[in-house]
Amino acid sequence: SFTAKVPSSVIPTVSTVTHSEATSGLAAQFRAYVRNKSTLSVKITAAGAKGSTIKEYQAVLDGKTYTTASFTSALLTSSGTLSLRVRVKDSRGRWSEYKIVDVTVQPYSTPKIAAFSAYRCDADGNADDEGQYIAVTYQYSVSPVGANMNTASMAIKYKRSDATSYTNLLTSTALSASTTSKPKTVVFSTDYQYDLQMTLTDWFGGTPVTANTLLPT
């Protein structure tokens, strides 16, 4: 009889690691992975060596570990270039070398309203406590995501404080704005106080970001 020993250099190999967007709609809109929005569909192809078979998978991405040949990742919570590190163990208990694949993730944050206020003005746009027109100052931002692939929907509505429903005053689809607008299409009677509400959403939708202010009598 005799004993045959397999050299330590004989180890399994990871041939390919493929990944794609697993969250519906994101690939078509952004053509990139997006922080806190994207999940990855990952597939690992590996093989044993000299008759061994694959018994275990290990993939590490964004601080989380996965142990199957195909998996859908958790939400990617980091941006920049992430490393997807993959290795496998065979029936001899030997690990392959790591195969490292770079994954680029675009930064993203929820829409923000930084400022929203209003004051009365005259027909020429000059501040006037007795003015029957309005000047609205606002500042907001939406993450552009890559080459401005995100979308924005901003609306400012008003109502008399004793009313129940709002009417549109201003809308915008710009990704960011910092301005004072003085629309002359609506007369705001000095006999009444008015409520103003600003709402902001982006391509991802969800509950709008809101801000409120008052226009006094």
N, C-alpha and C positions, 0 to 999 in steps of 0.2 A: 504494500500500500504506500501511498505518498500523499502529501498535503500540498495543495496549490494555494498560493497567496496572491491576491489581486493587488497590484501596486497602488500606492496612495494617490498616484496621479490619475487613476481611473475614477472619474466622478461623473455624475449626471450633468446635463447641460440644459440651459433655458435658451431656446432658439428664437422665439418671438414673444413680444408682449404688445398687444394692441389695445387701444383705448378710444372711446368715443363718448359723445354726450348722451346721457341716459335720461335727462330731464326734458320732457316733451316741449318742443317749440324753441328751445334756446339755440340750438345749432343753426337753424334757419335764420334767426334774427341777428345773432351776434357773431357767428362763425368763430367762436372762442369760448373757453370756459370762464365762468363768472363766479367770483367769490360769494359765498353764502347762498348761491342759487344752483350751481351745477353739481351733478352727480356723474360719476364715470362708470361706463360699462367696460370692464376689463376682461381680457382673455389671455391666458398664459399657455404657451405651447412648449413642452419640455420632453426630454427623453432620457432614459437610463443609459448605462454604458456596459458593454460586454455582458449582456444578459440581465442586467438589473432592471427593475421597474420603479416608477415614481410612486412614492407612498405619502408624501407630504408636500404641501405648497405653503409658501410664506411670502406675502406681499405687504409692504409698508408704504403708506401714502398719507401725508398730512397728519402724521401722528397716530394713525390707526392701522391695525394689522388685520389681514384677511388670509384665510387658509384654504381657499378652494381655487380650482383652475379657472373658473369664471365667476365673476361677482360684480355687483353694483355697489359702488362706494357710498359712504355717507356724504353729506354736503361738504364741499370744499370750503373750509373756513379761513384759508390763507390765500394771499395773492402773490404774484411774481412767478418765478420758476421753481416748481416743486419737483422733488425726485421721487419717482416710483421705483422702489427697490424690490426686486423679485429674486427668490432662490427656491430650490426644491431639494427634497431629501429622497434618496432611493432605498431600495430594499436591503442594501448593505449598511444603511444608516449613515450614508455619506451625503454631505451637502454640496450643492453646486456652488460655483462662484456667483456673486450677485450680478444680475443684469439690471442696469440702471437706465431708466427712461425719463427724460425731462418732460414735465407737464407745465405749460404756461397758463396762468390763471389771471384774468383781468380783475382789477380792484373794483369794488362796488360798495356803496353805502346807501341807506334809505334816503328818500327825498327830504330836504330840510327847508323850513321857512325861517329865515333869520330875522326878518323885520316885517311889520305890517301895522300901519297907522293911517289915519285920515284926518283931514281938517277942511273947514269951509274956505271957499275962495270966490272971488267975483268972476265975471265973464271973461276977464283978461288973464285969469289964473293967479291973481294976487291974493295972498292970504287975507281973509276978511271974516270976522266972526258973524257978520250979518249976510255973508255971501250965500247965494242959493245954488252954488255949484260945489263940486267936491274935488279935492286933490288926494290921491291915494299913493302912499309911499310903501314900497314893498321890496323885499330881497329874498330870493329863494335859489335853490340849486338842486340839480338832478345829476347823478353820476353819468358821465358820458358813455362809459364802457367802450374801450377801444377807440375807434375813429368815429366818435359820436353816433354810435349805433343804438343808443337808448332813445326813448321818446318821452315827452313830458306833456302833461295836460294840467294847466293852471286856470283856475276860475275864481273871480271875485264876484260875490253876490251881495245884494242889499235888501233890506226891508225896513219899514217903519217899525219901531220897537213894539208897538201895540198890534202889529200884524203877525200872521202865522206862517206865511210862505215867502221865500226869497225870489228875487228877480236877478237875472244875470246883468252884470255891469261891464266886466272885462274878462277876456280869455287870452291865453297865450300857449304856444307849443314850444317856446324856446327852452333849452335845457337849463339856462340860468338867466337871472335878471336882477338888476339893482337899479330902480328907477322911481320916479314920481310921475304918475299919470294924472291928467286933468281932463277927463271926458266932459263934454258940454252937452251931451245928449239927454241928460236927466236933470230935472230941477228938484232940489232937496229943500223943501219948505223949511223956513227957520222956525216954524211953529212946532216942529216934531223932531224927536231924536231918532236916529237910524242905527240899526245893527248892520255890520258888515262882516262877512265871512269869506275867508280865503281857503281854497282846497287845492291840494297838489298831489298828483300821482305820476308814476312813470309806467314803462312798458309792462312791468310785473303786476301792476294793479294792486289789489288788496285794499285795505282800509286807507282812505285818503288821509294825508297829513293836513291838519286844519289849524287856522288861527282866526281870532275874532277881535274886532275893535268897534268903537262907537263913534258916531258923528253926532255931537250934541246939538241941542236947539240953539 
